[in-house]
Amino acid sequence: MQPAQRPAQTYSPLYFLAALGAGGLSVTFFMYLMFWVPHIGRPVPVFEDITAAFATGGLALQIGITVAILGIATMAFMNVKMLLWNVSALSRFRKTEAYEKLRNSNGETTLLAGPLATAMTINAMFIVGLVFVPQLWSIVEYLFPLAMIAFGAVGVWALMLIGDFLGRVLSQGGVFDVTANNSFAQLLPAFALAMVGVGFSAPAAMSLNTTSVGISLVLSTFFAVAALIYTVVALIIAFNSMLHHGTAKESAPTLMVIVPIVTILSILFLRQDHGLHTTFESHAIAGETMVFLAQMIAIQVVFLLLGSVVLRRQGYFKDFVLGDKTSPGSYALVCPGVAFSVLLHFFLNKGLVAAGVVEQFSVAYWVVSAVAIASQFLMVALVIRLNRQHFGTPKQTQIVPAE
């Protein structure tokens, strides 16, 4: 009998998704501040707006702000902690034979979880700065170029990994195993490209400098288009394989990866529209924005239903979430719930409220908000469960030595 091991001790780059999920949850808590705290003259609330709202607001708003601040701090800390753990673990993993085997298989694209999670951390740290750093907005124009340099470095990292993979599989015949492509795992590169793109789009929505806005629009457009092309191609190839061979059980959560991609690209396009409006006097119509967001929500619901059907039929939750089996791919379950919650807040506030369909803080408003908040806290519970499974105290199990 050998000492029991935590599942995380058998490393996979998919553990970067643990950092990604925590970072995404910090964004869900920021939605409270984004849409409930007044921030006149600014596209996002900052420290001064939050403290003023807490001092003058009612008990309900004070509770909401408190929950948001605690949630952002906790999830941002978890995000950074898990990112650093993964960077260290990946460094050790690169020296093993398992890494070389991974680089010559379909699983090479799991390495894209690295730039994906890193880009999410940059976004999360910007939120932390807005919420906790006084007077940050006074120097924000100096921060935007630095942020774009950071996202540029992550984007180059992602493109190099994608280039290595596509260069290998497209230049050599028969090295891509089509029979093992029976999931949406190959959408991970598109996910990473979209995350870099939404990071690049932030100055378009927030900067008053025409040069910064212009660069932001161009670079975010490049990564958005690249993500869309990769998504379409990967979806078609994967569906064909799944129809022939069924869905790989351990990779079944990837059936819903389209949900976070849709949220990220939707926010990217909203940011671009805001930049075009404030800097280049291109005016968006509230009704058109509402319909656009409704279409994006519809896409998400379709893929959530598809993924739920397959996961339930395969007994995935019983085995890998509630049972004793573990898979690093389980962390992919967090992203859809987080992404749906975030986009639902945008649909409600930037769509329904802005178009005059729903009055802010009405009964209907809180009914829709309750759905978003329920999805958010369900994902908080899932993260706690998965972290306990993969990183908690290991159970005593017999380890069979490899032959």
N, C-alpha and C positions, 0 to 999 in steps of 0.2 A: 504494500500500500504506500503510494507516494503522497507527498503533501498536495492538498487540493490547490488548484489554480483558478484564478479569476479568468473568465472568458477573455477579458481584455489583454491577458498575457499572451494570447495567441493573436498577434497583431494583424489588422487589416486596415488599409487606408480609409475604409468606410467608417472607422471610428472618428474621423473628422466630422462626421454628421452629428456626433454628440455635441461638438462645439457649435455647429451650425444651428441645431435646434434651440440651444440656450440663447444664442444671439437673436434668433428669430422671435423668441418669447420676450426678449427685452423690447423689441419693436411693438409687440402686442400691448404691452403696458404703456408704451409711449403714446399709443392711440388715445388713451384717456386724456392725456394732456393736450394732444394735438387738436382734439375736437370738443373738449369740454372747457378748456382754459382759454379765455380771450387773449388774443395776441395781435392787437391792432397795429398795422403797419409792418408786420413781419409775416413771412409765410409759415413759420414754425414758432412754437412757444419757447422761450428761453428762461433762464433762472429768474430774472426780474419779473416776468409775466406770472410764473408759477408762484413765487412768494407773495406777489400782490393778490392773486386769486385766492390763495390760502388765507391771507389776512382778512379779506373782505367777503369771502364766499360763505355760504351756509354750511351746515354740518355735512350734508351729503357730498358737496364738492370737496370739502376738506378730507373726508374719508377716501374719496376717489383719488385725490392727489397723493395722499399718504400711501395707498395701495400701489399706485403707479410708481412712486419713487422707490419704495421698497422692492417692488418687482423688478424694476430696471437695474437697481444696484445688485440684486442677487443674481439675476440672469446674466448680466454683463460680467460679473466676477466668475461665474461658472463658465461662460464662453471663453474668457481669456485663459482660465485654468486648463480647460480641456484642449484648447488650441496649443498651448505650450507643451502639454503632455503628448499630444500627437506629433508635434515637431520633433520632440526627443525620441519618441518611439519609432517614427519613420526613419530617422537618422540611423538608428540601430538596425532597423528592418532592411535598409539598403545594403547591408553587408552580408545578407543571408542568401542562400540558394533559393528560398521561397520568393524573394524579390525578383531574381532573374527569371524565375518561372512565370511570375506575374507579368513581367514586361514582355513576355512572348505569348501571351494569351489574350482572350477577350477582356479579361479582368484588368488589363493595363489602364483602361479608362477610369478605374476606381481611384487612380492617382489624382484625378481632377477634383476629388473631394478636398484636397489640400488648398488650392487657390479659391475654391468655392467658400470654404469656411473662413479663410483669411480675409476675403473681400467682405464677408458678413461681419467679421470682427471690426474692420475699419468703419463700417456703417454704424455698428453698435457703439464704438468709441465716440463717434460724432454725436450720437444721442446723449451719451454720458456727459460730454462737454456742454451741450445745450442745457441740460437739466441741472448740473451741479457746479458749473464754473461761472461765477459772476462776471459780467462785462465781456463775455466771449464774443457777443455780436459786434462789438466795436472793432474787433480785429479779424472778423470772419472773412473779409475779402483777401487777407493774406493767407488764410488757411485753405481756401479753395484750390489754389495752384499746388500746394503741398499735397492735398488730398488726391488731386488728379495724377500727380507723380506717383503716389502710392498705388492707386488703382492701375496706373499704367504698368508698373512693375508686376503687379499680380496678373494683369492681362497678358503680358509677355510670357510669364510663367505658364499660364493656361494654354496659350497658343503654341508654345513649344511642346508641351505634353501632347496636345492634340496633333501637332505636326509629326511627332515621333510615332504616334499610333497610326494615323492615316498613311503616313509614308511607308510604314511597314506592311500594313494590310493591303494597300492599293498597289504597291510595287511588286509584291510577291503573291502569286496565286495560291489559294488553298490554306492560308495561314489564319483566316478568320473562320471560326467555327460557327456556322449558321445555325446548327442544331442547338447550340448552347446560347443562342441569342433570343430565347423565348421569354423575354421580360423587357421592361423599359430601362434596364440598367445602362444602356448605351446613350440615354438622354442626359447622363451626368455632365458630359462636356457642354451641352447646351445650357444646362442649369448654371454652370460656372460662368459661361460667357454672359448670360443674362444678369448674373449678380454683379459682375464687373461693370456691365452697361448701366445698371441702375445707380451704381456708385458714381459713374461719370456724369449722370444726368442731374445730380444734386445742385451743382452750380447754376444750371439752367433755370432752376426754380427759385434759387435763393440769392444769386449774385446780382449786383447792379452794374457790374463791369461788362461792357459789351463784348470785349475780347474773351473774357472767361465764359460768358454765356455761349458765344459762338463755338469755342473749342469744345465746351461741354456738349452742345447739340451734335456736333460732327462725330465726336468719339463715341458718345452713347448710341448714336445711330448705327455706327459700324458694328458695335458689339450686339445691338439688338437684332440687326439683320442677320449677322452670323449665327446668333442663337436660334432665330426663326428657321433659317435654312437647315441647320443641323437637326432641329426638332422634327421638321417634316420628314427628312430622309430617315432618321432613326426610327420614327414611329412606323413608317411604311415597312421597313425591313423587319422590325420587331413583330408587328402584327402578323406578317406572313409566317414567321417562325412559330409564333404562339398558336396559330391556327393549325399548324402541322403537328406540333409537339406538345401543346398545352403550355401552361405558364409554370416556370420553375418556382417551386414553393418558397425557397429561401429568398428569392428575388421578387416575390409577389408584391411587396409594398411599393415597388417602383412603378406599378400601374397607376399610381396617383401622383407621380412626380411632375406631371403636367400641371398640377394645381399650383405649386409654388412658382413654376416658370411663368404661368399666366399672371399671377399676382405681381411678380417682379417686373414683367414687361408692361403691365397696366400702369404701375406707378411710374415707370420710366416715361411712358407716353404722356401721362398727366403732368409730370415735371417738365417735359419738353413743351407741352401746350402752354404751361404757365410762363415759361421763359419766352416763348414766341409772343405771348400777349404783353408781358411787361416790358420787354426789350425791343421787340420788332413790330409791335402793334398789330399782331394777328389775333383776332378775337374768336374764342371758342364759345359755342352756344350751350347753355346749361342743359337743355333737353338732349342735345347730341351726346354730351358727356354722360348723362344718365343712361341712355340707351347703350352706349359703348360699354359702360361698367356692367350693365345688365347682361350683355352678351358674354362678357368675361366670366361673370358669376355662373352663367348657364353652362359654359364649358367646364368650369370647375365641378359643378354638381354632377354633370354627366360622368366625368372621370372618377369622382368620389363614389358614385353608385357602381361603376364598373369595378373599381378596386374592391369595394366592400363585398360585392357578389363573389368574386374569385377568392378573396381572403376567407370569407365565411365557408365557402364550399371546401376549401383546402384545410380548414381548421387551423389557420395560421395563428390566430390570437390564443387559442387553447394551447398550442404547442410552444410558441416563441415569446409570448407576452405574459400569459398567465401560467404557463407550464414550466418545465425544467429545461427545455431546449433553449439555446441561445444562438443568436446570429447578429453580427454587427449591422446587417442590413435592416434590423428592426428599427434603428434610429431614423430610417427613411419614413417611418409612419408619423413622425413628429411634424415634418415639414408641411404636409397637406393641411393638417388642422390649423397650424399657425398661419399659413398663407390664406386659408379661407377666412379666418377671423379678421385678418388685416384688411383684405379686400372688401369684406362685408362692411367694415367701418367706413371705408372710402365710398362704397356704393351708397350707403345711407347718407353720409354727410356731403360728399361732393356730387352725388347723383340726386337722390330723392329730396333731400333738404334744399339743395341749391336750386333745383327745378321747381320747388314749391309744392311738391307732391306730399311731403310729410313735414310737419312743423317740428322744429328742434325742441327736444325735451318733452314732447307729447307722449301719450300712451303708446302710440304706434312706433314712435322713435325708440322707446325703451324696450319694446317687444323685439324689434330687429337687433338692437344692441345686446339684448339678453342672449340671442343666438350666437353672436360673435364672442361674447364673454364666456358662454358655456363651452364653445369650441376651444377657447384659449385655456381655460382651467382644466379641461380634459387632457390637453397636451402637457400642462404642468404636471399632472398626475402621472402621465405616461413617461415623462422624462425622469421623474423620481423613481418610478418602477424600473425602468431600463438601467438607470445608473446603479440601482441596488443590485440588479442581476449581473451586470458586467463589471462593475468596479467595487462592489461591496465585499464583505467578508465571504470568502469562498466556502462552498460546502465540501464536506469530505467525500470525495469520489475517487474511484480507482482509475488511475491513468495508465493506459496501455502503451508501453514503449513502442515507438515506431521501429519497424524492422529495417 
